[in-house]
Amino acid sequence: MASPDKRVIIEFVKVGAYVKVSAIDPITRVEVSIVGDPSMSQSILERTAVQKLNYVLNKRKKTD
């Protein structure tokens, strides 16, 4: 189910003492979220969310 289109929508929301990062695959509309320390770099948080999204997409592909 992992789409050949490599675009991902990323959203950062600061909530109190942490930041919620959501990654959304625009083709399958699968969304995952992580929670991280706002002092971490944006690129690390984004990369972690995208890795989680890829994990979920690959897991769904194996069960289909």
ABEGO torsion letter per residue (X at the ends): XBBABABBBBBBBBBEABBBBBBBBAAAGBBBBBBBBAABBAAAAAAAAAAAAAAAAAAAAAAX
